[in-house]
Amino acid sequence: MNLTIGTIYQLGKKDKVSAQPYLYAATQAPANSDVAKNPNPYEFIGGHYFDQLDALVAEYKVLLAKQDAPGITEDDLKALVQQIKDKVP
């Protein structure tokens, strides 16, 4: 049931955040059940976190590219480094 609801949220409604609790619950199914042998909840959960990672990587690339800009001052460079450090969890 959790896998079905999570799949509907993930694929049907394109709402990956709302699907996560249902998909996680599906991974907690007993080992002898069919749901436990299904790789889809793990794939969907991983896809959600990879999307978040891709967004962070894009932000880092923008900040790193600004460091190589011509005419950047040392104060600007220190500010960019601080912005990068602030983004690291």
N, CA, C and O atoms as CSV, one atom per row, in Angstrom:
chain,resi,resn,atom,element,x,y,z
A,1,MET,N,N,0.825,-1.189,0.000
A,1,MET,CA,C,0.000,0.000,0.000
A,1,MET,C,C,0.877,1.264,0.000
A,1,MET,O,O,0.627,2.197,-0.762
A,2,ASN,N,N,1.904,1.283,0.861
A,2,ASN,CA,C,2.787,2.446,0.908
A,2,ASN,C,C,3.537,2.639,-0.405
A,2,ASN,O,O,3.727,3.765,-0.866
A,3,LEU,N,N,3.962,1.527,-1.001
A,3,LEU,CA,C,4.666,1.613,-2.271
A,3,LEU,C,C,3.758,2.188,-3.354
A,3,LEU,O,O,4.195,2.992,-4.177
A,4,THR,N,N,2.511,1.779,-3.348
A,4,THR,CA,C,1.558,2.277,-4.346
A,4,THR,C,C,1.316,3.773,-4.172
A,4,THR,O,O,1.336,4.525,-5.146
A,5,ILE,N,N,1.090,4.200,-2.947
A,5,ILE,CA,C,0.843,5.622,-2.686
A,5,ILE,C,C,2.091,6.445,-3.013
A,5,ILE,O,O,2.000,7.507,-3.630
A,6,GLY,N,N,3.245,5.950,-2.597
A,6,GLY,CA,C,4.491,6.656,-2.900
A,6,GLY,C,C,4.739,6.766,-4.395
A,6,GLY,O,O,5.210,7.796,-4.876
A,7,THR,N,N,4.425,5.712,-5.128
A,7,THR,CA,C,4.596,5.731,-6.584
A,7,THR,C,C,3.642,6.725,-7.232
A,7,THR,O,O,4.008,7.421,-8.179
A,8,ILE,N,N,2.433,6.789,-6.725
A,8,ILE,CA,C,1.457,7.760,-7.267
A,8,ILE,C,C,1.957,9.185,-7.052
A,8,ILE,O,O,1.901,10.014,-7.961
A,9,TYR,N,N,2.440,9.460,-5.860
A,9,TYR,CA,C,2.983,10.801,-5.598
A,9,TYR,C,C,4.211,11.075,-6.464
A,9,TYR,O,O,4.336,12.147,-7.056
A,10,GLN,N,N,5.109,10.103,-6.530
A,10,GLN,CA,C,6.380,10.294,-7.234
A,10,GLN,C,C,6.182,10.448,-8.736
A,10,GLN,O,O,6.684,11.396,-9.340
A,11,LEU,N,N,5.462,9.531,-9.329
A,11,LEU,CA,C,5.344,9.511,-10.784
A,11,LEU,C,C,4.101,10.229,-11.287
A,11,LEU,O,O,4.162,10.965,-12.272
A,12,GLY,N,N,2.991,10.021,-10.624
A,12,GLY,CA,C,1.737,10.603,-11.088
A,12,GLY,C,C,1.633,12.091,-10.824
A,12,GLY,O,O,1.318,12.873,-11.721
A,13,LYS,N,N,1.900,12.475,-9.585
A,13,LYS,CA,C,1.760,13.886,-9.198
A,13,LYS,C,C,3.064,14.663,-9.285
A,13,LYS,O,O,3.066,15.881,-9.105
A,14,LYS,N,N,4.174,13.983,-9.558
A,14,LYS,CA,C,5.502,14.614,-9.649
A,14,LYS,C,C,5.861,15.354,-8.361
A,14,LYS,O,O,6.504,16.403,-8.395
A,15,ASP,N,N,5.437,14.794,-7.222
A,15,ASP,CA,C,5.691,15.393,-5.907
A,15,ASP,C,C,6.606,14.462,-5.123
A,15,ASP,O,O,6.145,13.633,-4.338
A,16,LYS,N,N,7.898,14.609,-5.346
A,16,LYS,CA,C,8.867,13.703,-4.737
A,16,LYS,C,C,8.952,13.860,-3.226
A,16,LYS,O,O,9.221,12.890,-2.517
A,17,VAL,N,N,8.729,15.057,-2.731
A,17,VAL,CA,C,8.832,15.294,-1.287
A,17,VAL,C,C,7.719,14.563,-0.541
A,17,VAL,O,O,7.971,13.934,0.487
A,18,SER,N,N,6.501,14.641,-1.049
A,18,SER,CA,C,5.378,13.970,-0.392
A,18,SER,C,C,5.467,12.454,-0.503
A,18,SER,O,O,4.900,11.734,0.318
A,19,ALA,N,N,6.169,11.976,-1.505
A,19,ALA,CA,C,6.288,10.530,-1.702
A,19,ALA,C,C,7.267,9.898,-0.726
A,19,ALA,O,O,7.163,8.702,-0.451
A,20,GLN,N,N,8.201,10.652,-0.202
A,20,GLN,CA,C,9.285,10.082,0.603
A,20,GLN,C,C,8.809,9.282,1.820
A,20,GLN,O,O,9.306,8.174,2.019
A,21,PRO,N,N,7.878,9.775,2.646
A,21,PRO,CA,C,7.470,8.975,3.812
A,21,PRO,C,C,6.861,7.629,3.417
A,21,PRO,O,O,7.095,6.619,4.082
A,22,TYR,N,N,6.089,7.616,2.346
A,22,TYR,CA,C,5.463,6.371,1.896
A,22,TYR,C,C,6.510,5.410,1.339
A,22,TYR,O,O,6.453,4.206,1.589
A,23,LEU,N,N,7.447,5.941,0.597
A,23,LEU,CA,C,8.492,5.091,0.032
A,23,LEU,C,C,9.389,4.532,1.133
A,23,LEU,O,O,9.794,3.371,1.079
A,24,TYR,N,N,9.694,5.355,2.123
A,24,TYR,CA,C,10.499,4.865,3.244
A,24,TYR,C,C,9.753,3.752,3.972
A,24,TYR,O,O,10.344,2.727,4.311
A,25,ALA,N,N,8.461,3.946,4.214
A,25,ALA,CA,C,7.668,2.916,4.882
A,25,ALA,C,C,7.653,1.630,4.058
A,25,ALA,O,O,7.647,0.535,4.621
A,26,ALA,N,N,7.647,1.753,2.746
A,26,ALA,CA,C,7.672,0.573,1.885
A,26,ALA,C,C,8.986,-0.190,2.037
A,26,ALA,O,O,9.004,-1.413,1.902
A,27,THR,N,N,10.077,0.507,2.313
A,27,THR,CA,C,11.356,-0.188,2.488
A,27,THR,C,C,11.412,-0.944,3.809
A,27,THR,O,O,12.278,-1.798,3.998
A,28,GLN,N,N,10.509,-0.640,4.711
A,28,GLN,CA,C,10.485,-1.309,6.017
A,28,GLN,C,C,9.610,-2.556,6.023
A,28,GLN,O,O,9.361,-3.123,7.087
A,29,ALA,N,N,9.141,-2.992,4.865
A,29,ALA,CA,C,8.284,-4.174,4.763
A,29,ALA,C,C,9.058,-5.420,5.197
A,29,ALA,O,O,10.285,-5.455,5.098
A,30,PRO,N,N,8.352,-6.431,5.673
A,30,PRO,CA,C,9.029,-7.677,6.061
A,30,PRO,C,C,9.832,-8.267,4.899
A,30,PRO,O,O,9.456,-8.119,3.736
A,31,ALA,N,N,10.921,-8.924,5.220
A,31,ALA,CA,C,11.846,-9.416,4.202
A,31,ALA,C,C,11.226,-10.451,3.277
A,31,ALA,O,O,11.687,-10.610,2.146
A,32,ASN,N,N,10.207,-11.152,3.719
A,32,ASN,CA,C,9.610,-12.186,2.884
A,32,ASN,C,C,8.468,-11.665,2.009
A,32,ASN,O,O,7.813,-12.451,1.324
A,33,SER,N,N,8.222,-10.360,2.023
A,33,SER,CA,C,7.135,-9.806,1.215
A,33,SER,C,C,7.630,-9.445,-0.180
A,33,SER,O,O,8.830,-9.298,-0.414
A,34,ASP,N,N,6.682,-9.305,-1.098
A,34,ASP,CA,C,7.033,-8.910,-2.463
A,34,ASP,C,C,7.552,-7.477,-2.516
A,34,ASP,O,O,8.401,-7.151,-3.347
A,35,VAL,N,N,7.048,-6.628,-1.638
A,35,VAL,CA,C,7.469,-5.223,-1.616
A,35,VAL,C,C,8.947,-5.113,-1.248
A,35,VAL,O,O,9.658,-4.263,-1.785
A,36,ALA,N,N,9.407,-5.954,-0.347
A,36,ALA,CA,C,10.803,-5.900,0.093
A,36,ALA,C,C,11.763,-6.261,-1.037
A,36,ALA,O,O,12.924,-5.853,-1.024
A,37,LYS,N,N,11.281,-7.019,-2.003
A,37,LYS,CA,C,12.132,-7.437,-3.116
A,37,LYS,C,C,12.060,-6.474,-4.300
A,37,LYS,O,O,12.756,-6.660,-5.298
A,38,ASN,N,N,11.232,-5.461,-4.189
A,38,ASN,CA,C,11.029,-4.502,-5.276
A,38,ASN,C,C,12.048,-3.367,-5.141
A,38,ASN,O,O,12.104,-2.729,-4.090
A,39,PRO,N,N,12.848,-3.098,-6.164
A,39,PRO,CA,C,13.864,-2.041,-6.063
A,39,PRO,C,C,13.319,-0.625,-6.269
A,39,PRO,O,O,14.045,0.343,-6.042
A,40,ASN,N,N,12.076,-0.483,-6.687
A,40,ASN,CA,C,11.545,0.844,-7.014
A,40,ASN,C,C,11.584,1.847,-5.869
A,40,ASN,O,O,11.973,2.990,-6.107
A,41,PRO,N,N,11.205,1.492,-4.635
A,41,PRO,CA,C,11.257,2.532,-3.596
A,41,PRO,C,C,12.664,3.081,-3.388
A,41,PRO,O,O,12.836,4.271,-3.125
A,42,TYR,N,N,13.658,2.227,-3.504
A,42,TYR,CA,C,15.040,2.678,-3.328
A,42,TYR,C,C,15.463,3.591,-4.485
A,42,TYR,O,O,16.157,4.589,-4.289
A,43,GLU,N,N,15.034,3.227,-5.675
A,43,GLU,CA,C,15.345,4.055,-6.844
A,43,GLU,C,C,14.687,5.425,-6.725
A,43,GLU,O,O,15.315,6.442,-7.020
A,44,PHE,N,N,13.425,5.459,-6.297
A,44,PHE,CA,C,12.714,6.731,-6.176
A,44,PHE,C,C,13.308,7.607,-5.076
A,44,PHE,O,O,13.454,8.817,-5.249
A,45,ILE,N,N,13.647,6.996,-3.953
A,45,ILE,CA,C,14.259,7.759,-2.856
A,45,ILE,C,C,15.600,8.318,-3.306
A,45,ILE,O,O,15.900,9.489,-3.074
A,46,GLY,N,N,16.404,7.484,-3.945
A,46,GLY,CA,C,17.700,7.935,-4.445
A,46,GLY,C,C,17.568,9.038,-5.475
A,46,GLY,O,O,18.361,9.980,-5.483
A,47,GLY,N,N,16.574,8.932,-6.345
A,47,GLY,CA,C,16.348,9.969,-7.355
A,47,GLY,C,C,16.030,11.312,-6.737
A,47,GLY,O,O,16.465,12.353,-7.229
A,48,HIS,N,N,15.271,11.284,-5.658
A,48,HIS,CA,C,14.934,12.529,-4.952
A,48,HIS,C,C,16.196,13.203,-4.425
A,48,HIS,O,O,16.374,14.410,-4.591
A,49,TYR,N,N,17.070,12.427,-3.794
A,49,TYR,CA,C,18.278,13.006,-3.234
A,49,TYR,C,C,19.293,13.387,-4.308
A,49,TYR,O,O,20.052,14.338,-4.124
A,50,PHE,N,N,19.319,12.669,-5.413
A,50,PHE,CA,C,20.203,13.065,-6.509
A,50,PHE,C,C,19.748,14.383,-7.127
A,50,PHE,O,O,20.580,15.186,-7.550
A,51,ASP,N,N,18.441,14.613,-7.185
A,51,ASP,CA,C,17.944,15.909,-7.685
A,51,ASP,C,C,18.403,17.045,-6.778
A,51,ASP,O,O,18.794,18.110,-7.255
A,52,GLN,N,N,18.353,16.812,-5.470
A,52,GLN,CA,C,18.830,17.830,-4.535
A,52,GLN,C,C,20.331,18.056,-4.699
A,52,GLN,O,O,20.801,19.192,-4.638
A,53,LEU,N,N,21.069,16.988,-4.903
A,53,LEU,CA,C,22.507,17.099,-5.099
A,53,LEU,C,C,22.829,17.866,-6.372
A,53,LEU,O,O,23.743,18.691,-6.384
A,54,ASP,N,N,22.090,17.604,-7.438
A,54,ASP,CA,C,22.324,18.311,-8.694
A,54,ASP,C,C,22.126,19.817,-8.536
A,54,ASP,O,O,22.876,20.607,-9.110
A,55,ALA,N,N,21.127,20.211,-7.764
A,55,ALA,CA,C,20.891,21.639,-7.528
A,55,ALA,C,C,22.058,22.261,-6.753
A,55,ALA,O,O,22.491,23.371,-7.066
A,56,LEU,N,N,22.564,21.548,-5.746
A,56,LEU,CA,C,23.706,22.065,-4.986
A,56,LEU,C,C,24.956,22.166,-5.851
A,56,LEU,O,O,25.700,23.142,-5.754
A,57,VAL,N,N,25.187,21.177,-6.685
A,57,VAL,CA,C,26.358,21.199,-7.561
A,57,VAL,C,C,26.274,22.388,-8.515
A,57,VAL,O,O,27.282,23.047,-8.770
A,58,ALA,N,N,25.099,22.663,-9.035
A,58,ALA,CA,C,24.922,23.806,-9.936
A,58,ALA,C,C,25.242,25.121,-9.215
A,58,ALA,O,O,25.882,26.007,-9.781
A,59,GLU,N,N,24.789,25.236,-7.960
A,59,GLU,CA,C,25.089,26.444,-7.185
A,59,GLU,C,C,26.591,26.580,-6.945
A,59,GLU,O,O,27.142,27.675,-7.063
A,60,TYR,N,N,27.253,25.476,-6.610
A,60,TYR,CA,C,28.701,25.512,-6.389
A,60,TYR,C,C,29.443,25.902,-7.660
A,60,TYR,O,O,30.394,26.682,-7.609
A,61,LYS,N,N,29.018,25.370,-8.791
A,61,LYS,CA,C,29.687,25.691,-10.054
A,61,LYS,C,C,29.589,27.173,-10.371
A,61,LYS,O,O,30.545,27.761,-10.875
A,62,VAL,N,N,28.450,27.782,-10.082
A,62,VAL,CA,C,28.285,29.217,-10.319
A,62,VAL,C,C,29.243,30.004,-9.434
A,62,VAL,O,O,29.909,30.929,-9.899
A,63,LEU,N,N,29.310,29.631,-8.155
A,63,LEU,CA,C,30.205,30.346,-7.238
A,63,LEU,C,C,31.671,30.125,-7.605
A,63,LEU,O,O,32.479,31.050,-7.512
A,64,LEU,N,N,32.016,28.921,-8.014
A,64,LEU,CA,C,33.401,28.653,-8.407
A,64,LEU,C,C,33.780,29.404,-9.677
A,64,LEU,O,O,34.913,29.864,-9.812
A,65,ALA,N,N,32.844,29.531,-10.602
A,65,ALA,CA,C,33.117,30.273,-11.836
A,65,ALA,C,C,33.338,31.757,-11.543
A,65,ALA,O,O,34.126,32.414,-12.222
A,66,LYS,N,N,32.651,32.276,-10.545
A,66,LYS,CA,C,32.833,33.686,-10.180
A,66,LYS,C,C,34.233,33.951,-9.629
A,66,LYS,O,O,34.734,35.072,-9.719
A,67,GLN,N,N,34.863,32.927,-9.063
A,67,GLN,CA,C,36.209,33.101,-8.518
A,67,GLN,C,C,37.228,33.370,-9.621
A,67,GLN,O,O,38.236,34.035,-9.380
A,68,ASP,N,N,36.982,32.869,-10.810
A,68,ASP,CA,C,37.914,33.033,-11.926
A,68,ASP,C,C,37.605,34.254,-12.785
A,68,ASP,O,O,38.237,34.459,-13.822
A,69,ALA,N,N,36.648,35.058,-12.369
A,69,ALA,CA,C,36.276,36.235,-13.163
A,69,ALA,C,C,37.430,37.232,-13.186
A,69,ALA,O,O,38.119,37.414,-12.182
A,70,PRO,N,N,37.637,37.874,-14.324
A,70,PRO,CA,C,38.718,38.864,-14.398
A,70,PRO,C,C,38.378,40.094,-13.543
A,70,PRO,O,O,37.229,40.532,-13.490
A,71,GLY,N,N,39.381,40.627,-12.893
A,71,GLY,CA,C,39.216,41.843,-12.106
A,71,GLY,C,C,38.604,41.621,-10.730
A,71,GLY,O,O,38.150,42.576,-10.100
A,72,ILE,N,N,38.582,40.391,-10.256
A,72,ILE,CA,C,38.007,40.136,-8.935
A,72,ILE,C,C,39.004,40.574,-7.858
A,72,ILE,O,O,40.202,40.308,-7.958
A,73,THR,N,N,38.496,41.236,-6.851
A,73,THR,CA,C,39.367,41.719,-5.777
A,73,THR,C,C,39.498,40.641,-4.705
A,73,THR,O,O,38.750,39.663,-4.681
A,74,GLU,N,N,40.461,40.846,-3.831
A,74,GLU,CA,C,40.685,39.866,-2.767
A,74,GLU,C,C,39.491,39.818,-1.815
A,74,GLU,O,O,39.133,38.752,-1.315
A,75,ASP,N,N,38.877,40.978,-1.565
A,75,ASP,CA,C,37.706,41.003,-0.690
A,75,ASP,C,C,36.539,40.242,-1.318
A,75,ASP,O,O,35.816,39.520,-0.632
A,76,ASP,N,N,36.363,40.413,-2.644
A,76,ASP,CA,C,35.310,39.672,-3.337
A,76,ASP,C,C,35.579,38.174,-3.280
A,76,ASP,O,O,34.659,37.376,-3.097
A,77,LEU,N,N,36.818,37.806,-3.433
A,77,LEU,CA,C,37.205,36.404,-3.391
A,77,LEU,C,C,36.935,35.807,-2.010
A,77,LEU,O,O,36.437,34.687,-1.900
A,78,LYS,N,N,37.263,36.554,-0.968
A,78,LYS,CA,C,36.994,36.079,0.396
A,78,LYS,C,C,35.492,35.920,0.624
A,78,LYS,O,O,35.057,34.974,1.281
A,79,ALA,N,N,34.701,36.847,0.080
A,79,ALA,CA,C,33.248,36.749,0.221
A,79,ALA,C,C,32.709,35.516,-0.504
A,79,ALA,O,O,31.816,34.838,0.003
A,80,LEU,N,N,33.245,35.228,-1.677
A,80,LEU,CA,C,32.811,34.035,-2.421
A,80,LEU,C,C,33.180,32.758,-1.677
A,80,LEU,O,O,32.385,31.821,-1.606
A,81,VAL,N,N,34.375,32.724,-1.130
A,81,VAL,CA,C,34.805,31.558,-0.355
A,81,VAL,C,C,33.892,31.365,0.850
A,81,VAL,O,O,33.539,30.236,1.188
A,82,GLN,N,N,33.514,32.447,1.489
A,82,GLN,CA,C,32.612,32.359,2.641
A,82,GLN,C,C,31.232,31.862,2.211
A,82,GLN,O,O,30.612,31.074,2.925
A,83,GLN,N,N,30.748,32.308,1.060
A,83,GLN,CA,C,29.459,31.821,0.553
A,83,GLN,C,C,29.513,30.318,0.302
A,83,GLN,O,O,28.563,29.596,0.603
A,84,ILE,N,N,30.621,29.859,-0.245
A,84,ILE,CA,C,30.770,28.417,-0.492
A,84,ILE,C,C,30.788,27.651,0.825
A,84,ILE,O,O,30.139,26.613,0.954
A,85,LYS,N,N,31.530,28.163,1.801
A,85,LYS,CA,C,31.591,27.500,3.100
A,85,LYS,C,C,30.219,27.481,3.795
A,85,LYS,O,O,29.880,26.517,4.481
A,86,ASP,N,N,29.443,28.544,3.612
A,86,ASP,CA,C,28.122,28.609,4.213
A,86,ASP,C,C,27.161,27.578,3.629
A,86,ASP,O,O,26.228,27.145,4.304
A,87,LYS,N,N,27.386,27.189,2.383
A,87,LYS,CA,C,26.519,26.225,1.726
A,87,LYS,C,C,26.837,24.780,2.102
A,87,LYS,O,O,26.008,23.889,1.916
A,88,VAL,N,N,28.033,24.552,2.628
A,88,VAL,CA,C,28.417,23.190,3.007
A,88,VAL,C,C,27.697,22.820,4.289
A,88,VAL,O,O,27.797,23.535,5.286
A,89,PRO,N,N,26.973,21.710,4.273
A,89,PRO,CA,C,26.216,21.325,5.492
A,89,PRO,C,C,27.106,20.854,6.613
A,89,PRO,O,O,26.614,20.502,7.685
